Amino acid sequence: MHENKIVIIIRDDLKTWQKLNVTAFLAGAVAIEFPELHGRPLTTASGNTYLPFFKQPVLVYKANDTGQMQRVFKRAKERELKIGIYPSQLFNMMNEQDNIDETGRHTDDELDLVGLAIYGENKIVNKAIDGLKFHD
């Protein structure tokens, strides 16, 4: 059993490609910020080496609407968990600088969050995401 947990929350009203895209970006954010979570490369019997995974599972949950997403965001901030955000405003951006600039134009309350990554101690993360169901 792991002491900490990685969860990603995706708003359920997104198109499938958006859900997958947001999940990938948020998982990458956790990997970048926490290199100690990186596992070792996978090597096949053929001698080929492939990229490593996280050392622990990534659990994906769904938020049914904006209100549920904001509730989890607020609870995660109150508990001082590590948070990655993906606001819908970024769907119209084409590069990193545009993402940074667009995010900087909005307060936390103004962001239309469609995805969150949360990392921290299991019990504390569970309290922040209370009421959410696994994404199907």
Secondary structure, DSSP 4 states (H G I P E B T S, - for coil): --SEEEEEEEETTS-HHHHHHHHHHHHHHHHHH-GGGB-PPEE-TTS-EE---BSS-EEEEEESSHHHHHHHHHHHHHTT-EEEEEEGGGGG--SHHHHHHHHHTS-GGG--EEEEEEEEEHHHHHHHTTT-EE--
